[in-house]
Amino acid sequence: MTPNRFAIFQGEIVSIEMAQISIMSHIVNYGTGCFGGIRGYWNEGEQQLLVFRPLDHFKRLRQSARMLLIQLPLNEQQLTDQLLELIRREEYHQDVYARPLAFKNSPLIGVRLHNLEDAYACFAVPFGRYLEKEEGLRATVSSWRRIDDNVVPARGKIIGSYVNSAFAKSEAQLNGFDEAIVLTAGGHIAEGSAENIFLLRDGKLVTPPITDNILEGITRKTIIQLAKEQLGIDTVERSIDRSELYVADEAFFTGTGCQVAAIVEVDRRPIGEGVMGPTVEKLREVFFKTVRGEIPCYREWCTPVYSR
Ligand SMILES: Cc1ncc(COP(=O)(O)O)c(C=O)c1O
């Protein structure tokens, strides 16, 4: 039994049991699709569910789809409206996570992107933490390298490429760590298995540029803006050496899944004092207020599900 009862499939909201694809589908055989991950946050005081930056998420999905020669059936606003309708049908009154999927669905043998049937689906489930230890993760630099833009573009959220993330994550966890940090083929820090990464050095945030094979994270963008506007902290986007991790004052991951998660140790070396640093703590506070709609100037990022 899944926790959700419905899904968007072939243009309609159907019962989850009806949203099925064939084992012959192109996506199953070749990983030819892309996906999104969108959170909705329950605001208890307002009795309202707020979906965080859905238009930005669907814009990125469209960009990923474009790379794969997939045509989305609707525009960003329509996809958002359809997602809100799905959540209403589920009658969720708690934090949720939505997973839109755009993929090649032709039942045939033959690896390519063109002349194939496109499909779109979306489901939403109740969701809490993606990473258990958001307040203090022990990370390790992976022996797996991040896929290069000329191999499979990391800026696209491409389903097949998540095998790269899975290799890194399992290696890290089977070796006793919580999360992996993956380097580019050139040896600079790219990101976590499903998170962007930031360091704090000398009072400034430092994060890899989008040309270092990272996903163009929406949480990353949010944090850069919140750090500047709410805490007066600038972010420098530049390539980062592996050893800079070891000497950073603070470090953290960002992502729709992990939200803002403190890294307290890398390769068995403590970051700062080996506990969540004060800047990460403040950023987490501002971030959670923002996503729950409690800071009026960022309220436009929060799309209400229910009419009140
Ligand atoms: C590889 C990778 N990097 C970064 C992120 C963070 O992106 P966002 O903040 O848009 O969720 C994700 C999240 O899905 C990811 O899979």
The ligand as a Gaussian input file, in Angstrom:
#p B3LYP/6-31G(d) Opt

LIG

0 1
 C       22.295000      16.056000      -7.805000
 C       21.495000      17.095000      -7.088000
 N       22.088000      18.252000      -6.752000
 C       21.416000      19.216000      -6.106000
 C       20.095000      19.075000      -5.746000
 C       19.363000      20.198000      -5.072000
 O       18.484000      20.829000      -5.959000
 P       17.171000      21.552000      -5.440000
 O       17.607000      22.496000      -4.405000
 O       16.619000      22.228000      -6.632000
 O       16.281000      20.496000      -4.908000
 C       19.448000      17.884000      -6.060000
 C       18.068000      17.744000      -5.645000
 O       17.241000      17.149000      -6.131000
 C       20.157000      16.878000      -6.763000
 O       19.567000      15.742000      -7.094000

